[in-house]
Amino acid sequence: MQKMNQTLVGIVALVVILAAAWTFLGFQKNGEFRNKYSVVYLSSGELYVAKLSVFPKLVMTDPYLLLLVQNQENKSNNFQLTPLNESVWAPTKLYVKPEQVLYYGPLDESSRVLETLKNAGK
């Protein structure tokens, strides 16, 4: 019984240490990335920009659908950010199944997308 209690205490200590390291390496206490907005690419091919929380569930708050738009005249690519709260179903949060996410990560401060959000007052 004592050996089982020691093992349980060891596991709890390991979880606490890993959680502290996770927080220190780039996440706030609530699980959001420090610079707020992140990109999330789903297996469906949809690309979202949102405030991302990864703990205890993967949740996107203030989500935008990011579309790449090709200009046929000058062969350039631009992007379009569509806020989902302006859609018919108007969600403020999206709960995502982790197995549907191909990748996610914080936007760089020099990102054109983040610059667009800042200019829009977000």
BELWO-V608341 format. One record per backbone hydrogen bond with DSSP energy under -1.0 kcal/mol. CO is the residue of the C=O (numbers start at 1). NH is the residue of the N-H. Records with the same first field share a line. If there is no record, write none. Layout:
# BELWO-V608341
CO = NH / NH
This chain:
# BELWO-V608341
1 = 5
2 = 6
3 = 7
4 = 8
5 = 9
6 = 10
7 = 11
8 = 12
9 = 13
10 = 14
11 = 15
12 = 16
13 = 17
14 = 18
15 = 19
16 = 20
17 = 21
18 = 22
19 = 23
20 = 24
21 = 25
23 = 26
26 = 34
28 = 31
31 = 54
32 = 28
33 = 36
35 = 37
37 = 107
38 = 50
39 = 105
40 = 48
41 = 102 / 103
42 = 45
46 = 42
47 = 66
48 = 40
49 = 64
50 = 38
51 = 61
53 = 59
58 = 96
59 = 53
60 = 94
61 = 51
63 = 84
64 = 49
65 = 82
67 = 80
69 = 78
76 = 71
78 = 69
80 = 67
82 = 65
83 = 86
84 = 87
92 = 62
94 = 60
97 = 100
98 = 101
100 = 43
103 = 41
105 = 39
108 = 111
111 = 115
112 = 116
113 = 117
114 = 118
115 = 119
116 = 120
117 = 122
118 = 121
